């Protein structure tokens, strides 16, 4: 009798365990922000991430937030929060309780390999990043850590928590693309 119960539980829980992404970020450097935990693997230069992200004075004025330059970690953390506020404002969807991850691979090939291993498929669209709702994680490469790409993926994170019934993938891509467009335009 007990073996049957255990076997049933294993069958029910197996898909959930298999869906978990083994992304090997357990030993990665971690920076916590109000809404995100940023993980980046060894070989990723934090100063390079900062220079690619580019948060402008306009972004800071529009969000009523400032970038803290006291340390590279504080600077990256505050830049991510400014971009999150911008993405939320563009969508007019404010999720104050959102907590998600941003996981940064050292290079594009590592990101592509992770996606291929996870889904046994090619990474869609530009392949610069993607969001996994089950993991509440944005995955990007250090080579393409840009404001418009991060904003696009933040849009997916925002929408996944904002809507009770998720809009179609096409509608989500249009909305995330709109964030990307606005951030690219205001650079």
N, C-alpha and C positions, 0 to 999 in steps of 0.2 A: 504494500500500500504506500509506504513512504517513498519507495523508489519511483512509483508512478507520479507522485506529487512533485518530486525533484525533477523527473524527466519533463513533466509539463512546464514547470517553471523555467527549465533550461531552454525549452523550445520557445517559450514566450519571450524570454529575455535575450536570446541569442541575436535576433536582428538588431536590437538596440546596442548591444555590445559591438557587433560587427560594423555598425554605422559610425561609431566613434572614430574620428580621424586620428591616426597615430602620426602626428606631424613632427615628432622629435624636438619639440620646443621646451622640453623639461629642463634642460640645462642652459637655455637661452637667457640673455640679460633681460630683466624686466623693469619697466618703468610704469608706475601707476598714475593715472589721471583721474579726474572726477568720473568720467564715463567710460574710459578704456584702460585696459592693461596692454601696454606695448611690449612685445617680445621681439628681440632681434638676435639672430645667430652670430656666432663668432665669425669674424671676417667682415662684418658690417660696420662701417665707420659712421658713428652718430653725427659727426659734423657734415658728412656728405648727405645724410638724410635731411638734416636741417636746411642745407643750402638748396636741395631739390624741392623741398616743400613750399618754400616761399610764401610767407604770410605777410601781406602788405599792410601799410598804415590804414588803407581803406577798409580792409577786413577787420582790423582792430576797432576802428571807429564805428563801423556798422554793427558790430557785436557788443560794443561797449566793454571789450576785454583787451588786456594788454599782454604782450609776449614778455615773459620773464626771462631775462638773459643772464641770470646769476650763475648758471651752469648749463652745460649742454643738455643734461637730462631735464632740467627745468624748462629750458627753451623748447625742446621737442614736445614735452608734455603740454605746455601752454599753447603752442602752435596747433597741436591736434585739437585742443579744446576750442580754439578760435574757429578752426575749420568745421568742427562739429556744429557750432552755433550758426555758422554761415549756411551749412547744408540744411539745418533745421529751419532757418529763416526762409530759405529759397522754397522749401516744400510747404512752409507754414504748418509744420508738424513738429511739435515740441514734446519730446519724451524725456522728462527730467530724471526719471529713474533708470534710464538705459545704462547697462553695464555690459560691455563687449570687449573682445580682444582684437588687437591688430598684430598680426604675426608676419614678420619680415624675413624672407629668405635672402641669403647672400647674393643670389643671382637668379636670373630669369629661368635658366635651365632647371634649377632645383625646384622652383615653383611649378614649372610645367611637369616635371617628373612626379611631384606630389599629386597634382591634379590627375595625371594619367593613371597613377597607381590607385587613387581613390575611386575614380569613376570609369576607368578603362575606356577613356575617350580623350579626344583632343580638347584642350582648354578653349572655351568659346570666345568669340569676338576678338578683341585685341589681345587677350591673354595676359594683360598686365596685372590683373587682380580678380578676386572673386570673394563672395561672402557665403559662408555656410551657416545657415540659420540654426541647425541643430547644435553647432559648436559655438554659436554667437561669436564667430571669428571672421575677420577680414584677413585674407591672405594676399600678400604682395611681395614683389622682389625689391631689393634695395636699388637695383638699377632703374626701376620705374616708380620710385616713391615720389609721386608728384601730387600736387594739391587737387587737380581735377580728377585724377584717378582715385585718390583716397576719398574725396568728396562723393564721387559716384558710388563707391562701395559703402560709405556711411549712409547714403540714401537708402540702400537696401536694408541696412541694419535698422534704420528709423522706421521704414515701412513695415518691416516684419513685426515690430512692436506696436505700431500705430493702428493698423487695421485688424479688426476682429476676423473678418473674412478677407483673405488676401486677394488683391487684384491679380489679373492675369499677368503672366511673365512679361508679355509685351508692354502692358501699361506700366509695370514696375521699371522696365528698361527705359521707357520714355521719360518717366519722372526722374530716374537716376541720371539719365542723359541730360536732362534739363539742369540739374545741379552741376554736372560736368561742364556744360556750356557756360553757365553763369560764372563759375570759378575761372574758366579759361578766359572768358571775355574781360573779367575784372582784374586780370593779372597785372 
